[in-house]
Amino acid sequence: MKIAVPQHIRALKPYVPGKPIAALEQEYGIADAVKLASNENPLGPSPKALAALAAETAGLNRYPNGGSEKLVGAISARLGVAPECIILGSGSDDVISMLTRALLSPGDEVVIPQPTFLMYEFYARCAGATPVFVPLSKRAIDLEAVARSVTPNTRIIFLCSPNNPTGQVIAGAQFAHFLARIPKNILVVVDQAYAEYMRDPGALDGLSHVRQKHAVAVLRTFSKAYGLAGLRIGYGIMPPELVRLLQRVRQPFNVNSLAQAAAAGALADDDFLEKSVRLAHEGLDFLWSQLDRMGVRYHDSQANFFLIDVGRDADRFYEMMLRRGVIVRSMRAYGYAREIRLSVGLPAENQRFLDAFETVLTT
Ligand SMILES: Cc1ncc(COP(=O)(O)O)c(C=O)c1O
């Protein structure tokens, strides 16, 4: 191709998502595969979300409400933050993309603990910025090291709590101390995609910092506990000036009308949310008790997934689980060469994982 492509775009590597169930079944000639690889809600979508979505379909000939005002109002009421502080995205990925498009220029630095969710690096590189990686300490974000890595070129700090893939949270008290040390011209992004699953009462609640008008943007999503990953809808809560800036780079109709309607339905479905979170907690407790019984090492977690040390090459282990119809995630690409990440499923799926796991472990 003769078309000129900037070097920072040429250097990008496409994201590799978890293997879809249909692809695995076709590839390995198996039926009834279970996917425990992408931290999705195994219960399916909320019935209220589905009803709202169905009611919306008759209007699909029209463009969506570009500002998503109704849903923004519902989120505002639910979280106790002003509507001016909320911006919706086609998944929280889209909010990460908007933040990097709006704030970064080539040569800027973005501080990213490692390992963490891969999209922070991806979008920072798309903008030509330089990621500055800070290793985790005992699987948790090392706020001290993050603060030390700030330079005059730093524009954004990405913090994920609970952190994907380790499941550890930032303590609220430590974060307040950290934030006081960070120059006010740097945006601190707190990605709380798994906030609903947290059980630790001392865990950081990023929203309180947005309410206090700090230079903090909190990310939330409807993809996990709310069960709408396929519709692509998430949001950011941040200072109104930043929302107004993001409105300039936002695609006019970035969130489709079905996603807006379903998300409003899901937000109103307290029973479903409670059931989803309870299912994840019971699943975690059950899986951990069974792994304890087998003498397998794993890491505790405040999310709906956790890491397991399989004691051998994780890619190979992942392959062997695939052959038994169970999709997990190898953590080799994240730097944990002997670990897999498991998302909690339905009780029968968790049992199916354990059966396959025990077989693979002894082969
Ligand atoms: C930490 C974290 N942030 C954001 C996302 C993206 O979620 P969404 O589906 O809202 O784009 C994920 C998805 O796995 C995630 O793990």
The ligand as an SDF file (V2000), in Angstrom:
LIG
                    3D

 16 16  0  0  0  0  0  0  0  0999 V2000
  -11.5580   -2.8180   33.4110 C   0  0  0  0  0  0  0  0  0  0  0  0
  -12.4210   -2.7350   32.2050 C   0  0  0  0  0  0  0  0  0  0  0  0
  -12.7770   -1.5360   31.7460 N   0  0  0  0  0  0  0  0  0  0  0  0
  -13.5470   -1.4100   30.6770 C   0  0  0  0  0  0  0  0  0  0  0  0
  -13.9980   -2.5250   29.9890 C   0  0  0  0  0  0  0  0  0  0  0  0
  -14.7820   -2.3120   28.7540 C   0  0  0  0  0  0  0  0  0  0  0  0
  -16.0980   -2.4880   28.9850 O   0  0  0  0  0  0  0  0  0  0  0  0
  -17.1880   -2.0110   27.9460 P   0  0  0  0  0  0  0  0  0  0  0  0
  -17.8830   -3.2410   27.5180 O   0  0  0  0  0  0  0  0  0  0  0  0
  -18.0570   -1.0870   28.7410 O   0  0  0  0  0  0  0  0  0  0  0  0
  -16.5210   -1.2960   26.8150 O   0  0  0  0  0  0  0  0  0  0  0  0
  -13.6650   -3.7990   30.4200 C   0  0  0  0  0  0  0  0  0  0  0  0
  -14.1080   -4.9730   29.6920 C   0  0  0  0  0  0  0  0  0  0  0  0
  -13.7060   -6.0730   29.8760 O   0  0  0  0  0  0  0  0  0  0  0  0
  -12.8350   -3.9020   31.5620 C   0  0  0  0  0  0  0  0  0  0  0  0
  -12.4420   -5.0910   32.0280 O   0  0  0  0  0  0  0  0  0  0  0  0
  1  2  1  0
  2  3  1  0
  2 15  2  0
  3  4  2  0
  4  5  1  0
  5  6  1  0
  5 12  2  0
  6  7  1  0
  7  8  1  0
  8  9  2  0
  8 10  1  0
  8 11  1  0
 12 13  1  0
 12 15  1  0
 13 14  2  0
 15 16  1  0
M  END
$$$$
